[in-house]
Amino acid sequence: MAPFAKRTILFVDTLRDTTGVVGRIKELGLRPYAVHEVSEVADKDKCPHIDTIVVDSLPVVRFISYHCMMFGLTAD
């Protein structure tokens, strides 16, 4: 995991996780950034650079995918 240390992982937690996902991300040496609403990451000034996105439900994936297509966003 060393090459990935300190990467920021966005965790879209719409279901209010109780299983400890954020803690597990930290245990891996990564930096979790958890939000409970997708709209919380809409403001680029408040949202850090994200390396990976983890979501807790399929509707969230569909929502993010749709908006990426609508706004021409691609992975860097």
Wavefront OBJ file of the C-alpha trace (Angstrom):
o trace
v 0.000 0.000 0.000
v 3.008 2.323 0.321
v 2.677 3.809 -3.185
v -0.878 4.844 -2.342
v -0.222 6.293 1.111
v -2.085 9.470 1.929
v -4.325 9.299 -1.127
v -7.741 10.848 -0.521
v -10.711 8.522 -0.688
v -14.156 10.058 -1.029
v -16.712 7.959 0.820
v -20.277 8.894 -0.144
v -22.092 7.564 2.914
v -25.785 8.136 2.227
v -26.811 5.165 4.381
v -24.958 6.418 7.510
v -22.444 3.574 7.765
v -22.117 1.759 11.081
v -19.571 -0.838 9.964
v -16.472 1.336 10.233
v -15.602 2.021 6.601
v -13.850 5.309 7.452
v -11.731 3.556 10.075
v -10.730 0.838 7.614
v -9.697 3.434 5.063
v -7.491 5.083 7.720
v -5.988 1.704 8.672
v -4.802 1.370 5.072
v -2.864 4.628 5.386
v -5.324 6.536 3.241
v -7.204 9.775 3.969
v -10.989 9.363 4.048
v -13.244 12.275 3.158
v -16.777 11.228 4.100
v -19.951 12.988 3.031
v -23.594 12.065 3.559
v -25.034 13.877 0.546
v -23.652 13.903 -2.993
v -24.249 17.658 -3.088
v -21.515 18.102 -0.448
v -18.840 17.541 -3.098
v -20.298 19.932 -5.664
v -18.223 22.892 -4.434
v -14.657 22.378 -5.685
v -13.344 25.009 -3.246
v -14.513 22.956 -0.252
v -13.800 19.485 -1.606
v -10.218 18.171 -1.616
v -8.627 16.502 -4.631
v -10.131 13.013 -4.731
v -8.178 9.954 -5.879
v -10.904 7.329 -5.467
v -14.638 7.304 -4.785
v -16.364 4.690 -2.630
v -20.167 4.733 -2.546
v -22.655 2.834 -0.436
v -25.510 2.350 -2.865
v -26.231 1.809 -6.537
v -28.487 4.893 -6.868
v -25.516 7.053 -5.837
v -23.386 5.473 -8.574
v -26.097 6.186 -11.123
v -26.437 9.783 -9.941
v -22.689 10.443 -10.119
v -22.353 8.724 -13.504
v -25.234 10.709 -14.957
v -23.809 14.029 -13.794
v -20.334 13.177 -15.054
v -21.793 12.464 -18.495
v -23.925 15.624 -18.456
v -20.980 17.853 -17.580
v -18.362 16.031 -19.653
v -16.300 15.051 -16.627
v -13.692 12.348 -17.039
v -11.235 10.602 -14.777
v -7.748 12.082 -14.747
l 1 2 3 4 5 6 7 8 9 10 11 12 13 14 15 16 17 18 19 20 21 22 23 24 25 26 27 28 29 30 31 32 33 34 35 36 37 38 39 40 41 42 43 44 45 46 47 48 49 50 51 52 53 54 55 56 57 58 59 60 61 62 63 64 65 66 67 68 69 70 71 72 73 74 75 76
